[in-house]
Amino acid sequence: MKAVYIERHGGPEELKYGDQPDPVAGPGEVVVDIHAASVNGADWKVRSGQSYRKGQFPHVLGRDFSGVVSALGEGVTDLRVGDPVFGVTEASREGAYAEKIAIKAAIVANKPDSISHVDAAALALAGLTALVSVEDTLKLRDGETILVQGGAGGVAAFAIQLAKHIGARVITTARAANHAYLRALGVDEIIDYTAQDFTKVVSGCDAVFDTVGGDVTERSFAVLKPGGRAAFIASGPEAPKPPRSDVRSLRPNVARDRPHLERIVALVSAGAVKPPEITLFPLAEAAAAHRVSEGRHFRGKLVLTVR
Ligand SMILES: NC(=O)c1ccc[n+]([C@@H]2O[C@H](COP(=O)([O-])OP(=O)(O)OC[C@H]3O[C@@H](n4cnc5c(N)ncnc54)[C@H](OP(=O)(O)O)[C@@H]3O)[C@@H](O)[C@H]2O)c1
């Protein structure tokens, strides 16, 4: 099969498009013929060696995908060959930038025809991360106020819509060019972080969801009211230490499972969450997608089309 892989860490030029062995479904696994795979911020961090996770080489990148089941491993009874499915690889495995992937059946979910393969790939890890962060970790409630840092990103698009669906007031940060897009997602208040310091104009938040990292992480604690909680997904595997004792700092544990993927389907099917804006690249042009991802100022999601 064709895949995009690295033989060593480095820049986007290290991404090779070529033949890799076809995966085989082990016990409890299925092989999925991938139609679309998404590009996540983690991918260029793994590629360049900046991730806390290190792979063996050759290493096929990619964490989420949508496709069609083409083989069943021993013991798989709840999926059939021909089923459209989508999913996210286990935290310790990757391999979605490829024509095929072997993955545990228990962590993929059926994809309804009403959601395209491209949209399902774009929604999988971003949606899973947003659900685990906003619902399971922050436990956001109706009537609360949340600041979502980095509103124009893929995880944030899902998180903003989910927070509105829960009944929260949503504030976000983004460059002015992204404000119309964010208003269409339902955001109540947008701060142009290039013109205003969010710590000067936001206060009394019940929750913060930080998808940006760096100094934004440190400064996010300032906007919380006493008893507030903040969740961080862009500042490493541990929750950052808060500079004050009356708030909680949380690092969502984004485990992979089918129920969360089914919740994504339910929210999208109900119209509560729309897929983010998507920019497409053919699989063979993954390097170009990485250059855009690494720039950290594109809107929505980048998706690789595979077949
Ligand atoms: N399981 C996990 O823990 C998990 C899963 C998925 C993603 N992540 C991490 O979560 C982060 C977000 O990923 P993503 O794919 O949603 O988006 P991303 O590609 O990392 O971020 C893109 C967005 O960030 C915005 N941005 C950049 N600097 C900003 C700043 N200082 N303030 C506000 N916005 C800023 C940009 O919008 P503007 O053009 O408006 O600046 C851009 O639209 C990444 O670090 C990723 O590695 C973690």
The ligand as a MOL file (V3000), in Angstrom:
LIG
                    3D

  0  0  0     0  0            999 V3000
M  V30 BEGIN CTAB
M  V30 COUNTS 48 52 0 0 0
M  V30 BEGIN ATOM
M  V30 1 N -5.2470 14.6290 22.6260 0
M  V30 2 C -4.6990 15.8030 22.7440 0
M  V30 3 O -4.1720 16.1560 23.7630 0
M  V30 4 C -4.7570 16.7330 21.5720 0
M  V30 5 C -5.5750 16.4160 20.4920 0
M  V30 6 C -5.6600 17.3080 19.4310 0
M  V30 7 C -4.8980 18.4770 19.4510 0
M  V30 8 N -4.0710 18.7260 20.5080 0 CHG=1
M  V30 9 C -3.2470 19.9470 20.5400 0
M  V30 10 O -4.1560 21.0320 20.6250 0
M  V30 11 C -3.6220 22.1600 19.9440 0
M  V30 12 C -4.6880 22.7170 19.0150 0
M  V30 13 O -4.7970 21.8980 17.8840 0
M  V30 14 P -5.7500 22.2970 16.6670 0
M  V30 15 O -5.4870 21.2840 15.6140 0
M  V30 16 O -7.1220 22.4990 17.1370 0 CHG=-1
M  V30 17 O -5.2710 23.7320 16.2150 0
M  V30 18 P -3.8230 24.3000 15.7410 0
M  V30 19 O -3.5820 23.9250 14.3710 0
M  V30 20 O -2.7520 23.9330 16.6990 0
M  V30 21 O -4.1160 25.8450 15.9370 0
M  V30 22 C -4.5190 26.6070 14.8970 0
M  V30 23 C -5.1750 27.8860 15.4010 0
M  V30 24 O -4.5040 28.4700 16.5170 0
M  V30 25 C -4.7590 29.8460 16.4750 0
M  V30 26 N -3.7370 30.5690 17.2400 0
M  V30 27 C -2.3910 30.5120 17.0990 0
M  V30 28 N -1.7890 31.2920 18.0330 0
M  V30 29 C -2.7920 31.8470 18.7760 0
M  V30 30 C -2.8340 32.7210 19.8920 0
M  V30 31 N -1.7230 33.2270 20.4410 0
M  V30 32 N -4.0420 33.0380 20.4200 0
M  V30 33 C -5.1810 32.5550 19.8880 0
M  V30 34 N -5.2050 31.7350 18.8170 0
M  V30 35 C -4.0230 31.3750 18.2810 0
M  V30 36 C -4.7440 30.1990 14.9920 0
M  V30 37 O -5.7490 31.1370 14.7170 0
M  V30 38 P -5.3920 32.6500 14.3490 0
M  V30 39 O -5.0260 32.6200 12.8950 0
M  V30 40 O -6.6490 33.3620 14.6660 0
M  V30 41 O -4.1990 33.0040 15.1970 0
M  V30 42 C -5.1140 28.8790 14.2970 0
M  V30 43 O -6.3700 28.8920 13.7000 0
M  V30 44 C -2.3180 21.6860 19.2770 0
M  V30 45 O -1.2190 22.0520 20.0940 0
M  V30 46 C -2.4670 20.1820 19.2620 0
M  V30 47 O -1.2180 19.5040 19.2770 0
M  V30 48 C -3.9910 17.8890 21.5740 0
M  V30 END ATOM
M  V30 BEGIN BOND
M  V30 1 1 1 2
M  V30 2 2 2 3
M  V30 3 1 2 4
M  V30 4 1 4 5
M  V30 5 2 4 48
M  V30 6 2 5 6
M  V30 7 1 6 7
M  V30 8 2 7 8
M  V30 9 1 8 9
M  V30 10 1 8 48
M  V30 11 1 9 10
M  V30 12 1 9 46
M  V30 13 1 10 11
M  V30 14 1 11 12
M  V30 15 1 11 44
M  V30 16 1 12 13
M  V30 17 1 13 14
M  V30 18 2 14 15
M  V30 19 1 14 16
M  V30 20 1 14 17
M  V30 21 1 17 18
M  V30 22 2 18 19
M  V30 23 1 18 20
M  V30 24 1 18 21
M  V30 25 1 21 22
M  V30 26 1 22 23
M  V30 27 1 23 24
M  V30 28 1 23 42
M  V30 29 1 24 25
M  V30 30 1 25 26
M  V30 31 1 25 36
M  V30 32 1 26 27
M  V30 33 1 26 35
M  V30 34 2 27 28
M  V30 35 1 28 29
M  V30 36 1 29 30
M  V30 37 2 29 35
M  V30 38 1 30 31
M  V30 39 2 30 32
M  V30 40 1 32 33
M  V30 41 2 33 34
M  V30 42 1 34 35
M  V30 43 1 36 37
M  V30 44 1 36 42
M  V30 45 1 37 38
M  V30 46 2 38 39
M  V30 47 1 38 40
M  V30 48 1 38 41
M  V30 49 1 42 43
M  V30 50 1 44 45
M  V30 51 1 44 46
M  V30 52 1 46 47
M  V30 END BOND
M  V30 END CTAB
M  END
